[in-house]
Amino acid sequence: MELECAKYKEMMSSEEAYCHHPGDYCKFRTSCIIHFMGSENGKNSENGKKDVAKPEATAAPAGRQPGRNHD
């Protein structure tokens, strides 16, 4: 089945569907079958490769409290 990106009017097959512009704002994203299918397959990255979990820094450096100005 062929799918069409509502924003960019790009056509792609449902087997290879993923968002080609995941960093761009898109008003259609919450209802986008292409974005959903890509998320399910782990392919919604800038270059279409599988998404890899990136480590996130959640702790403040030693001796510092988050949200406080230390200058």
Distance bins in CASP14 RR format, pairs under 12 A and 6 or more apart:
PFRMAT RR
TARGET T0000
AUTHOR 0000-0000-0000
RMODE 2
METHOD distances of the structure
MODEL  1
1 11 0 0 0 0 0 1 0 0 0 0 0
1 12 0 0 0 0 0 1 0 0 0 0 0
1 13 1 0 0 1 0 0 0 0 0 0 0
1 14 1 0 1 0 0 0 0 0 0 0 0
1 15 0 0 0 0 1 0 0 0 0 0 0
1 16 0 0 0 0 0 1 0 0 0 0 0
1 17 0 0 0 0 1 0 0 0 0 0 0
1 33 0 0 0 0 1 0 0 0 0 0 0
1 34 0 0 0 0 0 1 0 0 0 0 0
1 37 0 0 0 0 0 1 0 0 0 0 0
2 10 0 0 0 0 0 1 0 0 0 0 0
2 11 1 0 1 0 0 0 0 0 0 0 0
2 12 1 0 0 1 0 0 0 0 0 0 0
2 13 1 0 0 1 0 0 0 0 0 0 0
2 14 1 0 0 1 0 0 0 0 0 0 0
2 15 0 0 0 0 0 1 0 0 0 0 0
2 16 0 0 0 0 0 1 0 0 0 0 0
2 17 0 0 0 0 1 0 0 0 0 0 0
2 33 0 0 0 0 0 1 0 0 0 0 0
2 34 0 0 0 0 0 1 0 0 0 0 0
3 9 0 0 0 0 0 1 0 0 0 0 0
3 10 0 0 0 0 1 0 0 0 0 0 0
3 11 1 0 0 1 0 0 0 0 0 0 0
3 12 1 0 1 0 0 0 0 0 0 0 0
3 13 1 0 0 1 0 0 0 0 0 0 0
3 14 1 0 1 0 0 0 0 0 0 0 0
3 15 0 0 0 0 0 1 0 0 0 0 0
3 16 0 0 0 0 1 0 0 0 0 0 0
3 17 1 0 1 0 0 0 0 0 0 0 0
3 18 0 0 0 0 0 1 0 0 0 0 0
3 19 0 0 0 0 0 1 0 0 0 0 0
3 20 0 0 0 0 0 1 0 0 0 0 0
3 32 0 0 0 0 1 0 0 0 0 0 0
3 33 1 0 0 1 0 0 0 0 0 0 0
3 34 1 0 1 0 0 0 0 0 0 0 0
3 35 0 0 0 0 0 1 0 0 0 0 0
3 36 0 0 0 0 0 1 0 0 0 0 0
3 37 1 0 0 1 0 0 0 0 0 0 0
3 38 0 0 0 0 0 1 0 0 0 0 0
4 10 1 0 0 1 0 0 0 0 0 0 0
4 11 1 0 1 0 0 0 0 0 0 0 0
4 12 0 0 0 0 1 0 0 0 0 0 0
4 13 0 0 0 0 0 1 0 0 0 0 0
4 14 0 0 0 0 0 1 0 0 0 0 0
4 17 0 0 0 0 0 1 0 0 0 0 0
4 28 0 0 0 0 0 1 0 0 0 0 0
4 32 0 0 0 0 0 1 0 0 0 0 0
4 33 0 0 0 0 1 0 0 0 0 0 0
4 34 0 0 0 0 1 0 0 0 0 0 0
5 11 1 0 0 1 0 0 0 0 0 0 0
5 12 1 0 0 1 0 0 0 0 0 0 0
5 17 0 0 0 0 1 0 0 0 0 0 0
5 18 0 0 0 0 0 1 0 0 0 0 0
5 19 1 0 0 1 0 0 0 0 0 0 0
5 20 1 0 0 1 0 0 0 0 0 0 0
5 21 0 0 0 0 1 0 0 0 0 0 0
5 22 0 0 0 0 0 1 0 0 0 0 0
5 24 0 0 0 0 0 1 0 0 0 0 0
5 26 0 0 0 0 1 0 0 0 0 0 0
5 28 0 0 0 0 1 0 0 0 0 0 0
5 29 0 0 0 0 0 1 0 0 0 0 0
5 32 1 0 0 1 0 0 0 0 0 0 0
5 33 0 0 0 0 0 1 0 0 0 0 0
5 34 1 0 1 0 0 0 0 0 0 0 0
5 35 0 0 0 0 1 0 0 0 0 0 0
5 37 0 0 0 0 0 1 0 0 0 0 0
6 19 0 0 0 0 0 1 0 0 0 0 0
6 21 0 0 0 0 0 1 0 0 0 0 0
6 26 0 0 0 0 1 0 0 0 0 0 0
6 27 0 0 0 0 1 0 0 0 0 0 0
6 28 1 0 1 0 0 0 0 0 0 0 0
6 29 0 0 0 0 1 0 0 0 0 0 0
6 30 0 0 0 0 0 1 0 0 0 0 0
6 31 0 0 0 0 1 0 0 0 0 0 0
6 32 1 0 0 1 0 0 0 0 0 0 0
6 33 0 0 0 0 1 0 0 0 0 0 0
6 34 0 0 0 0 1 0 0 0 0 0 0
6 35 0 0 0 0 0 1 0 0 0 0 0
7 19 0 0 0 0 1 0 0 0 0 0 0
7 20 0 0 0 0 0 1 0 0 0 0 0
7 21 1 0 0 1 0 0 0 0 0 0 0
7 22 0 0 0 0 0 1 0 0 0 0 0
7 23 0 0 0 0 0 1 0 0 0 0 0
7 24 1 0 0 1 0 0 0 0 0 0 0
7 25 0 0 0 0 1 0 0 0 0 0 0
7 26 1 0 1 0 0 0 0 0 0 0 0
7 27 1 0 0 1 0 0 0 0 0 0 0
7 28 1 0 1 0 0 0 0 0 0 0 0
7 29 0 0 0 0 1 0 0 0 0 0 0
7 31 0 0 0 0 0 1 0 0 0 0 0
7 32 0 0 0 0 1 0 0 0 0 0 0
7 34 0 0 0 0 1 0 0 0 0 0 0
7 35 0 0 0 0 0 1 0 0 0 0 0
8 19 0 0 0 0 1 0 0 0 0 0 0
8 20 1 0 0 1 0 0 0 0 0 0 0
8 21 1 0 0 1 0 0 0 0 0 0 0
8 24 0 0 0 0 1 0 0 0 0 0 0
8 26 0 0 0 0 1 0 0 0 0 0 0
8 28 0 0 0 0 0 1 0 0 0 0 0
8 32 0 0 0 0 0 1 0 0 0 0 0
8 34 0 0 0 0 0 1 0 0 0 0 0
9 20 0 0 0 0 0 1 0 0 0 0 0
9 28 0 0 0 0 0 1 0 0 0 0 0
9 34 0 0 0 0 0 1 0 0 0 0 0
10 16 0 0 0 0 0 1 0 0 0 0 0
10 17 0 0 0 0 0 1 0 0 0 0 0
10 18 0 0 0 0 0 1 0 0 0 0 0
10 19 0 0 0 0 1 0 0 0 0 0 0
10 20 1 0 0 1 0 0 0 0 0 0 0
10 21 0 0 0 0 1 0 0 0 0 0 0
10 32 0 0 0 0 0 1 0 0 0 0 0
10 34 0 0 0 0 1 0 0 0 0 0 0
11 17 0 0 0 0 0 1 0 0 0 0 0
11 20 0 0 0 0 0 1 0 0 0 0 0
11 34 0 0 0 0 0 1 0 0 0 0 0
12 18 0 0 0 0 1 0 0 0 0 0 0
12 19 0 0 0 0 0 1 0 0 0 0 0
12 20 0 0 0 0 1 0 0 0 0 0 0
12 33 0 0 0 0 0 1 0 0 0 0 0
12 34 1 0 0 1 0 0 0 0 0 0 0
12 35 0 0 0 0 0 1 0 0 0 0 0
12 37 0 0 0 0 1 0 0 0 0 0 0
12 38 0 0 0 0 0 1 0 0 0 0 0
12 43 0 0 0 0 0 1 0 0 0 0 0
12 48 0 0 0 0 0 1 0 0 0 0 0
13 34 0 0 0 0 0 1 0 0 0 0 0
13 37 0 0 0 0 0 1 0 0 0 0 0
14 33 0 0 0 0 1 0 0 0 0 0 0
14 34 0 0 0 0 1 0 0 0 0 0 0
14 36 0 0 0 0 0 1 0 0 0 0 0
14 37 1 0 0 1 0 0 0 0 0 0 0
14 38 0 0 0 0 0 1 0 0 0 0 0
14 40 0 0 0 0 0 1 0 0 0 0 0
14 41 0 0 0 0 0 1 0 0 0 0 0
15 34 0 0 0 0 0 1 0 0 0 0 0
15 37 0 0 0 0 1 0 0 0 0 0 0
15 38 0 0 0 0 0 1 0 0 0 0 0
15 41 0 0 0 0 1 0 0 0 0 0 0
15 43 0 0 0 0 0 1 0 0 0 0 0
16 34 0 0 0 0 0 1 0 0 0 0 0
16 37 0 0 0 0 1 0 0 0 0 0 0
16 38 0 0 0 0 1 0 0 0 0 0 0
16 41 0 0 0 0 1 0 0 0 0 0 0
16 43 0 0 0 0 1 0 0 0 0 0 0
16 48 0 0 0 0 1 0 0 0 0 0 0
17 32 0 0 0 0 1 0 0 0 0 0 0
17 33 1 0 0 1 0 0 0 0 0 0 0
17 34 1 0 1 0 0 0 0 0 0 0 0
17 35 0 0 0 0 1 0 0 0 0 0 0
17 36 0 0 0 0 1 0 0 0 0 0 0
17 37 1 0 1 0 0 0 0 0 0 0 0
17 38 1 0 0 1 0 0 0 0 0 0 0
17 39 0 0 0 0 0 1 0 0 0 0 0
17 40 0 0 0 0 1 0 0 0 0 0 0
17 41 0 0 0 0 1 0 0 0 0 0 0
17 42 0 0 0 0 0 1 0 0 0 0 0
17 43 0 0 0 0 1 0 0 0 0 0 0
17 44 0 0 0 0 1 0 0 0 0 0 0
17 48 0 0 0 0 0 1 0 0 0 0 0
18 32 0 0 0 0 0 1 0 0 0 0 0
18 33 0 0 0 0 0 1 0 0 0 0 0
18 34 1 0 0 1 0 0 0 0 0 0 0
18 35 0 0 0 0 1 0 0 0 0 0 0
18 36 0 0 0 0 0 1 0 0 0 0 0
18 37 1 0 0 1 0 0 0 0 0 0 0
18 38 1 0 1 0 0 0 0 0 0 0 0
18 39 0 0 0 0 1 0 0 0 0 0 0
18 40 0 0 0 0 1 0 0 0 0 0 0
18 41 1 0 0 1 0 0 0 0 0 0 0
18 42 1 0 0 1 0 0 0 0 0 0 0
18 43 1 1 0 0 0 0 0 0 0 0 0
18 44 1 0 1 0 0 0 0 0 0 0 0
18 45 1 0 0 1 0 0 0 0 0 0 0
18 46 0 0 0 0 0 1 0 0 0 0 0
18 47 0 0 0 0 0 1 0 0 0 0 0
18 48 1 0 1 0 0 0 0 0 0 0 0
18 49 0 0 0 0 1 0 0 0 0 0 0
18 50 0 0 0 0 1 0 0 0 0 0 0
18 51 0 0 0 0 1 0 0 0 0 0 0
19 26 1 0 0 1 0 0 0 0 0 0 0
19 28 0 0 0 0 0 1 0 0 0 0 0
19 29 1 0 0 1 0 0 0 0 0 0 0
19 32 1 0 0 1 0 0 0 0 0 0 0
19 33 0 0 0 0 0 1 0 0 0 0 0
19 34 1 0 1 0 0 0 0 0 0 0 0
19 35 1 0 1 0 0 0 0 0 0 0 0
19 36 0 0 0 0 1 0 0 0 0 0 0
19 37 0 0 0 0 1 0 0 0 0 0 0
19 38 1 0 0 1 0 0 0 0 0 0 0
19 39 0 0 0 0 1 0 0 0 0 0 0
19 40 0 0 0 0 0 1 0 0 0 0 0
19 41 0 0 0 0 0 1 0 0 0 0 0
19 42 0 0 0 0 0 1 0 0 0 0 0
19 43 0 0 0 0 1 0 0 0 0 0 0
19 44 1 0 1 0 0 0 0 0 0 0 0
19 45 0 0 0 0 1 0 0 0 0 0 0
19 46 0 0 0 0 1 0 0 0 0 0 0
19 47 0 0 0 0 0 1 0 0 0 0 0
19 48 0 0 0 0 1 0 0 0 0 0 0
19 51 0 0 0 0 0 1 0 0 0 0 0
20 26 0 0 0 0 0 1 0 0 0 0 0
20 32 0 0 0 0 0 1 0 0 0 0 0
20 34 0 0 0 0 1 0 0 0 0 0 0
20 35 0 0 0 0 0 1 0 0 0 0 0
20 38 0 0 0 0 0 1 0 0 0 0 0
20 43 0 0 0 0 0 1 0 0 0 0 0
20 44 0 0 0 0 1 0 0 0 0 0 0
20 45 0 0 0 0 1 0 0 0 0 0 0
20 46 0 0 0 0 1 0 0 0 0 0 0
20 47 0 0 0 0 1 0 0 0 0 0 0
20 48 1 0 0 1 0 0 0 0 0 0 0
21 28 0 0 0 0 0 1 0 0 0 0 0
21 29 0 0 0 0 1 0 0 0 0 0 0
21 32 0 0 0 0 0 1 0 0 0 0 0
21 34 0 0 0 0 0 1 0 0 0 0 0
21 35 0 0 0 0 1 0 0 0 0 0 0
21 44 0 0 0 0 1 0 0 0 0 0 0
21 45 0 0 0 0 0 1 0 0 0 0 0
21 46 0 0 0 0 1 0 0 0 0 0 0
21 47 0 0 0 0 0 1 0 0 0 0 0
21 48 0 0 0 0 0 1 0 0 0 0 0
22 29 0 0 0 0 1 0 0 0 0 0 0
22 32 0 0 0 0 0 1 0 0 0 0 0
22 34 0 0 0 0 0 1 0 0 0 0 0
22 35 1 0 0 1 0 0 0 0 0 0 0
22 38 0 0 0 0 1 0 0 0 0 0 0
22 39 0 0 0 0 1 0 0 0 0 0 0
22 42 0 0 0 0 0 1 0 0 0 0 0
22 43 0 0 0 0 1 0 0 0 0 0 0
22 44 1 0 1 0 0 0 0 0 0 0 0
22 45 1 0 0 1 0 0 0 0 0 0 0
22 46 1 0 0 1 0 0 0 0 0 0 0
22 47 0 0 0 0 0 1 0 0 0 0 0
22 48 0 0 0 0 1 0 0 0 0 0 0
22 49 0 0 0 0 0 1 0 0 0 0 0
22 51 0 0 0 0 1 0 0 0 0 0 0
23 29 0 0 0 0 1 0 0 0 0 0 0
23 35 0 0 0 0 0 1 0 0 0 0 0
23 44 0 0 0 0 1 0 0 0 0 0 0
23 45 0 0 0 0 1 0 0 0 0 0 0
23 46 1 0 0 1 0 0 0 0 0 0 0
24 35 0 0 0 0 0 1 0 0 0 0 0
24 44 0 0 0 0 0 1 0 0 0 0 0
24 46 0 0 0 0 0 1 0 0 0 0 0
26 32 1 0 0 1 0 0 0 0 0 0 0
26 34 0 0 0 0 0 1 0 0 0 0 0
26 35 1 0 0 1 0 0 0 0 0 0 0
26 44 0 0 0 0 0 1 0 0 0 0 0
27 35 0 0 0 0 0 1 0 0 0 0 0
28 34 0 0 0 0 1 0 0 0 0 0 0
28 35 0 0 0 0 1 0 0 0 0 0 0
28 36 0 0 0 0 0 1 0 0 0 0 0
29 35 1 0 1 0 0 0 0 0 0 0 0
29 36 0 0 0 0 1 0 0 0 0 0 0
29 38 0 0 0 0 0 1 0 0 0 0 0
29 39 0 0 0 0 0 1 0 0 0 0 0
29 44 0 0 0 0 1 0 0 0 0 0 0
30 36 0 0 0 0 1 0 0 0 0 0 0
30 39 0 0 0 0 0 1 0 0 0 0 0
32 38 0 0 0 0 1 0 0 0 0 0 0
32 39 0 0 0 0 1 0 0 0 0 0 0
32 44 0 0 0 0 0 1 0 0 0 0 0
33 39 0 0 0 0 0 1 0 0 0 0 0
33 40 0 0 0 0 0 1 0 0 0 0 0
34 40 0 0 0 0 0 1 0 0 0 0 0
34 41 0 0 0 0 0 1 0 0 0 0 0
34 43 0 0 0 0 0 1 0 0 0 0 0
34 44 0 0 0 0 1 0 0 0 0 0 0
34 48 0 0 0 0 0 1 0 0 0 0 0
35 41 0 0 0 0 0 1 0 0 0 0 0
35 42 0 0 0 0 0 1 0 0 0 0 0
35 43 0 0 0 0 0 1 0 0 0 0 0
35 44 1 0 0 1 0 0 0 0 0 0 0
36 42 0 0 0 0 0 1 0 0 0 0 0
36 43 0 0 0 0 0 1 0 0 0 0 0
36 44 0 0 0 0 1 0 0 0 0 0 0
37 43 0 0 0 0 1 0 0 0 0 0 0
37 44 0 0 0 0 1 0 0 0 0 0 0
38 44 1 0 1 0 0 0 0 0 0 0 0
38 45 0 0 0 0 1 0 0 0 0 0 0
38 48 0 0 0 0 1 0 0 0 0 0 0
38 49 0 0 0 0 0 1 0 0 0 0 0
38 50 0 0 0 0 1 0 0 0 0 0 0
38 51 0 0 0 0 1 0 0 0 0 0 0
39 45 0 0 0 0 0 1 0 0 0 0 0
39 50 0 0 0 0 0 1 0 0 0 0 0
39 51 0 0 0 0 1 0 0 0 0 0 0
40 50 0 0 0 0 0 1 0 0 0 0 0
40 51 0 0 0 0 0 1 0 0 0 0 0
41 48 0 0 0 0 1 0 0 0 0 0 0
41 49 0 0 0 0 0 1 0 0 0 0 0
41 50 1 0 0 1 0 0 0 0 0 0 0
41 51 0 0 0 0 1 0 0 0 0 0 0
42 48 0 0 0 0 1 0 0 0 0 0 0
42 49 0 0 0 0 1 0 0 0 0 0 0
42 50 1 0 1 0 0 0 0 0 0 0 0
42 51 1 0 1 0 0 0 0 0 0 0 0
42 52 0 0 0 0 1 0 0 0 0 0 0
42 53 0 0 0 0 0 1 0 0 0 0 0
43 49 1 0 0 1 0 0 0 0 0 0 0
43 50 1 0 0 1 0 0 0 0 0 0 0
43 51 1 0 0 1 0 0 0 0 0 0 0
43 52 0 0 0 0 0 1 0 0 0 0 0
44 50 0 0 0 0 1 0 0 0 0 0 0
44 51 1 0 0 1 0 0 0 0 0 0 0
44 52 0 0 0 0 0 1 0 0 0 0 0
45 51 1 0 1 0 0 0 0 0 0 0 0
45 52 0 0 0 0 1 0 0 0 0 0 0
45 53 0 0 0 0 0 1 0 0 0 0 0
45 54 0 0 0 0 0 1 0 0 0 0 0
57 66 0 0 0 0 0 1 0 0 0 0 0
58 66 0 0 0 0 1 0 0 0 0 0 0
59 65 0 0 0 0 0 1 0 0 0 0 0
59 66 0 0 0 0 1 0 0 0 0 0 0
60 66 1 0 1 0 0 0 0 0 0 0 0
60 67 0 0 0 0 1 0 0 0 0 0 0
60 68 0 0 0 0 1 0 0 0 0 0 0
60 70 0 0 0 0 1 0 0 0 0 0 0
61 68 0 0 0 0 0 1 0 0 0 0 0
61 70 0 0 0 0 1 0 0 0 0 0 0
63 70 0 0 0 0 1 0 0 0 0 0 0
64 70 1 0 1 0 0 0 0 0 0 0 0
64 71 0 0 0 0 0 1 0 0 0 0 0
END
